[in-house]
Amino acid sequence: MPLLLRCSLVAGMCWLASATPALADLTVFAGLQNAPVVRPTTGISLGFGLLMVGWEVEVARVAQSSDDLAPSIAVGTASVYVQNPVPVSGVQFYGIAGAGAYREHLERLSQRTDVHAALGGGAKIALAGPLKLRLDYRYFRFRDARAADAQRVYAGLTLAF
């Protein structure tokens, strides 16, 4: 094999293997949210970033617990985040704040739609190529809900692109 071809192949493999900061990412997550009782939650988010500052939109759903009279909650949140621009040992930390709308539903007993604020943070941990593990904590303040304050923790898979 000619030397020029070998050098080109090595350079191409190095270029493909090099990590570049993601401009966007998609996360699918599952976790737990409290208030009034601990229940499972699932969701998806899409984020866009420019070095240290980014924007994210998220939709999530908290399961209903009829036995505890805990309503299901569907949330849509738009957020702004700040993160370290370069991952440290494959970990990128962030802080996030946002607001949005929620819909609370408890069987035929009640249904509410109103606004909420959210504050939190977390870490994105490099796994392989564009795939990352995301660990996140959020504090929610719901206006006019059965439980005004709620906390959520989740783990998710993030695909950077």
C-alpha positions in Angstrom: 0.0 0.0 0.0 1.5 3.4 -1.0 2.6 5.7 1.9 0.3 8.5 0.8 -2.7 6.2 0.9 -1.7 4.9 4.4 -1.2 8.4 5.7 -4.6 9.4 4.3 -6.3 6.5 5.9 -4.7 7.2 9.3 -5.6 10.9 9.0 -9.2 10.0 8.1 -9.6 7.6 11.0 -8.2 10.3 13.4 -10.6 12.9 12.0 -13.6 10.5 12.4 -12.5 9.6 16.0 -12.0 13.2 17.1 -14.6 14.6 19.5 -16.2 17.9 18.6 -18.6 19.9 20.7 -22.3 19.1 19.9 -24.4 21.8 18.6 -27.6 19.9 19.3 -28.7 16.8 21.3 -31.7 14.7 21.7 -32.4 13.0 25.1 -34.9 10.2 26.0 -35.2 9.8 29.8 -36.9 8.0 32.6 -36.9 8.8 36.3 -38.9 9.6 39.4 -40.8 12.6 40.6 -42.2 13.2 44.0 -45.1 15.3 45.3 -47.5 14.2 46.5 -46.0 10.7 46.2 -43.0 9.3 44.3 -44.1 8.2 40.7 -42.3 7.3 37.5 -41.8 9.9 34.8 -40.6 9.7 31.2 -39.9 12.3 28.6 -37.8 13.6 25.7 -35.9 16.8 25.2 -34.2 18.6 22.3 -31.4 21.1 23.0 -29.3 23.5 20.9 -26.1 25.1 22.3 -23.4 27.6 21.5 -20.3 26.9 23.5 -21.5 27.7 27.1 -25.1 28.8 26.6 -27.9 26.7 25.1 -31.7 26.3 24.8 -33.8 23.2 25.4 -37.4 22.2 25.0 -38.8 19.2 26.8 -42.0 17.3 27.2 -42.5 14.9 30.1 -45.2 12.9 31.7 -45.6 11.8 35.3 -47.7 8.7 35.9 -50.9 8.9 38.0 -51.3 7.0 41.3 -55.1 6.6 41.9 -54.6 5.0 45.3 -52.7 8.0 46.6 -54.9 10.6 44.7 -51.7 11.7 42.9 -52.6 13.1 39.5 -50.8 12.5 36.2 -48.9 15.6 35.1 -47.9 16.4 31.5 -45.3 19.2 31.2 -43.8 21.2 28.4 -40.8 23.3 29.4 -38.6 25.8 27.5 -35.2 26.3 29.2 -31.9 28.1 29.0 -28.8 26.3 30.2 -25.2 27.1 31.0 -22.5 24.4 30.7 -18.7 24.0 30.7 -17.8 24.3 27.0 -15.2 21.5 27.1 -16.0 18.2 28.9 -13.7 17.4 31.8 -12.7 13.7 31.7 -15.7 13.1 29.4 -18.2 14.8 31.8 -20.0 18.0 30.9 -21.8 19.8 33.8 -24.7 22.2 33.3 -27.2 24.4 35.2 -30.7 24.9 33.7 -33.7 27.2 34.3 -36.9 27.4 32.5 -40.7 27.8 32.4 -43.6 26.3 30.7 -47.1 24.8 30.9 -48.5 21.8 32.7 -51.7 19.8 32.7 -52.7 17.9 35.8 -55.3 15.1 35.5 -56.8 12.9 38.2 -59.3 10.4 36.7 -62.7 12.2 36.6 -62.1 14.1 39.8 -60.1 17.1 38.5 -58.1 18.6 35.7 -56.0 21.7 35.7 -53.8 23.5 33.2 -51.5 26.3 34.3 -47.8 27.4 34.3 -44.7 26.3 36.1 -41.1 27.2 36.6 -38.1 24.8 36.7 -34.6 25.0 38.1 -31.9 22.3 38.1 -28.7 20.9 36.8 -26.9 17.7 35.9 -24.1 16.1 33.9 -23.7 14.6 30.5 -21.2 11.7 30.6 -19.5 10.5 27.3 -20.2 6.8 26.5 -19.3 6.1 22.9 -19.0 8.6 20.0 -22.1 10.9 20.1 -23.9 8.8 22.8 -23.9 10.2 26.3 -25.5 9.3 29.7 -27.4 12.2 31.1 -28.1 12.5 34.8 -30.5 15.4 35.8 -32.2 17.0 38.8 -35.0 19.4 38.5 -37.1 21.4 41.0 -40.5 22.4 39.7 -42.8 25.1 41.1 -46.3 24.5 39.8 -48.9 27.3 40.0 -52.3 26.2 41.4 -51.5 22.5 41.4 -52.3 19.8 44.0 -48.7 19.8 45.0 -47.0 23.1 44.3 -43.4 21.9 44.7 -42.0 18.8 43.0 -38.5 17.4 42.5 -37.5 15.1 39.7 -34.4 13.0 39.1 -33.7 11.1 35.9 -31.2 9.2 33.8 -31.4 9.3 30.0 -29.5 8.6 26.8 -28.4 11.6 24.8 -27.5 11.5 21.2 -25.4 14.5 20.1 -25.5 15.7 16.5 
